[in-house]
Amino acid sequence: MPVTPLLFYPRPDAVEAVQVTLANIEEIAAWVSSVTDVPRTVAVLDARARSGDWVVRTGAVRWHLYHDDEFRAAYRPLVGS
């Protein structure tokens, strides 16, 4: 019997996000370090993040790295932020 996948939309929760530039990578690393005690997370972001990418925090200590086009497809700015 074939499987029928279901469609899901992401929850409309607000997330914190910062776009990576060559000038702000140190500040982003400090932001990540201030929230979590996992230096490995900062190392992964440093190794993978490229200028134009977005670092997104979901939940207390969940971090995601998105390319700009992926981020813009998944998120839109919160009015007034």
C-alpha positions in Angstrom: 0.0 0.0 0.0 1.5 3.4 -1.0 2.2 6.0 1.6 0.3 9.3 1.4 2.4 12.2 2.8 0.6 14.9 4.7 1.4 18.7 4.2 2.5 20.8 7.2 3.1 24.5 7.6 5.6 25.8 10.1 4.2 27.3 13.2 3.9 31.0 13.1 6.2 31.5 16.1 8.6 34.5 16.1 12.3 33.6 16.0 15.4 35.7 16.5 17.7 35.9 13.4 20.8 37.8 12.4 22.2 38.0 8.8 25.9 37.2 8.6 28.3 39.7 7.2 32.1 39.7 7.2 31.9 42.5 9.7 29.6 40.9 12.3 30.7 37.2 12.6 32.4 37.9 15.9 29.3 39.6 17.3 27.2 36.6 16.2 29.6 34.2 17.9 29.3 36.3 21.1 25.5 36.3 20.8 25.4 32.5 20.4 27.9 32.1 23.3 25.8 34.3 25.5 22.8 32.1 25.1 24.4 28.6 25.2 27.5 27.1 26.8 28.3 25.0 23.7 31.5 26.3 22.1 31.1 23.6 19.4 28.0 25.5 18.2 30.0 28.6 17.6 32.7 26.6 15.8 30.1 25.0 13.5 28.7 28.4 12.7 32.1 29.9 12.0 33.0 27.0 9.7 29.7 26.9 7.8 28.4 30.5 7.8 28.9 32.5 4.7 28.2 36.2 4.2 24.5 36.6 3.5 23.5 33.5 5.5 21.1 33.8 8.5 21.7 32.5 12.0 18.3 31.7 13.6 17.5 30.9 17.2 14.4 28.8 17.8 13.6 27.9 21.3 16.0 28.3 24.2 19.2 26.9 22.6 18.3 25.6 19.1 20.4 27.2 16.3 19.9 26.9 12.6 21.9 28.2 9.7 20.0 29.2 6.5 21.1 30.4 3.2 19.4 33.8 2.4 16.9 32.3 -0.2 15.9 29.5 2.2 15.5 32.0 5.1 13.3 34.4 3.0 11.2 31.5 1.8 10.6 30.3 5.4 10.3 33.6 7.4 9.0 37.1 7.0 9.8 40.1 9.2 7.7 40.7 12.2 6.0 44.1 11.8 7.5 46.7 14.2 10.8 44.8 15.0 
